[in-house]
Amino acid sequence: MQVTLSNQPITAVSADALLILQFEADGRPATASYDAVRASNADWLNEVESSGEAKGKLFETTILHRPQGFAAKRIALAGAGDAAKFDPAGLRRLVGAAVRKAKQNGAADLALALDTAYATPEYLSAAAEGVHIGAYEVDTHKSKKDERTELASFRILAASGDAGAVRRGNILGESQNFTRGLANEPGNILTPPVLVERARAMVRASEGLEMEVLDRDRMAQLGMGSLLGVAQGSPQPPFLIVVRYKPANPSKDHLALVGKAVTFDTGGVSIKPADGMEKMKYDMAGGAAVLGAMRAIAQLKPDVQVSAFVPIVENAVGGNAQRPGDIVTSLSGKTIEVLNTDAEGRLILVDAIEYAKRQGVTHMVDVATLTGAIVVALGHIHVGLFSNDDGFRQQFQASAARQGEKMWHMPLDDDYREYLKSPFADIANIGGRWGGSITAAYFLKEWVGDTPWVHLDIAGTGWIEDSKPYMPKGPSGVCVRSFVDLACNWSK
């Protein structure tokens, strides 16, 4: 289902429901679409306003059936909140919430009226994204689906608008849902070989992408002992996949997106508590995010070369599983004392990072559900962001801000290296109880070296614990938009 742009007058649009933005009364902007409702339905609008039934609060919806002067079956006043705080991210969530509400109420054909002030490319793209995000469901494996109406059509009504922006929103929304679809799969279905095949199918369907697959034998030949150590307890084979995008006239820069993909994480011998372990199917959300970003990048065709590196393993308990105290040798030759087998994400990432460096990348972003410590620090609101380069960090944060993805810059002082000392190897894979997300990031930094780098810990944001008005409980697709924005607005 594609979102389309139309310049048809809002009164003439035939739809199951026509969405009209309603802002809170204080400082409410005078919008042509809201005034059009008042012009032919003044008694109703005055009544719902004065009674407090329709206050314009965010996500609040008020329905008028069979409105006078409109071809639509219903008018839905969609609460947009405070006009001064309304931005593309707010519109994205509002549209997602409206879509979910409409599906519950049997509306399959929706239209959204956007006045001139909100018909800019940023708002148009966000509106189209919101449709896809709101339409996504997590009940793929239910034999009987929850009762709802599937959305068949969504039109954005604007007197003048950029159809390219709507196309971009469609691509971004679909790519986030591709990411969410991968992350939503349980570990018994999305095994490492299956994830490789899902990635391969995406590459085949995307013009301009190439894919390389390194299997266990090839990684052993190269010396990826850190990654292979994590995988040795599982009967499922490990992989490192590389998805490459190269524009016709690339700049000298080469951006790497590195995503952790542990298809299920028991914690290994350092086993996790049983309570909540089912969520460890999401431990490949970072890898899913970079694959979703590559899907969008292939269609939007930025000028910078981008390669995704996705190490894929299952961290299982078995007779051959890695033990606490084991020492492994990474691709770089650096040795690691494995003090905790549940700190496995960093072990697979460092071999992927070293391999990326050998491919000539000039800038690097990695994303991983890496530490519970970041959830303690930031909750489920902000992504933890670490970096070794202020210029590149600011560039990435500008992309995240444009896309409404909340990132919080965390410290990465050299003093934290002391926590990772080992008397038996070059470095330990954990640093103790304190500053866990920081020491994990510093561990990665040891392999990054001088390459401008951003590390994103999405352990608290890769999925949502409770349903939101605009999104069901489950995978969030976080970081896809920021990655695509970074590539499409690359500073040469």
Order of alpha helices (4+ residues) and beta strands (2+ residues): beta-beta-alpha-alpha-beta-beta-alpha-beta-alpha-beta-alpha-alpha-beta-alpha-alpha-beta-beta-beta-alpha-beta-beta-beta-alpha-beta-alpha-beta-alpha-beta-beta-alpha-beta-beta-beta-alpha
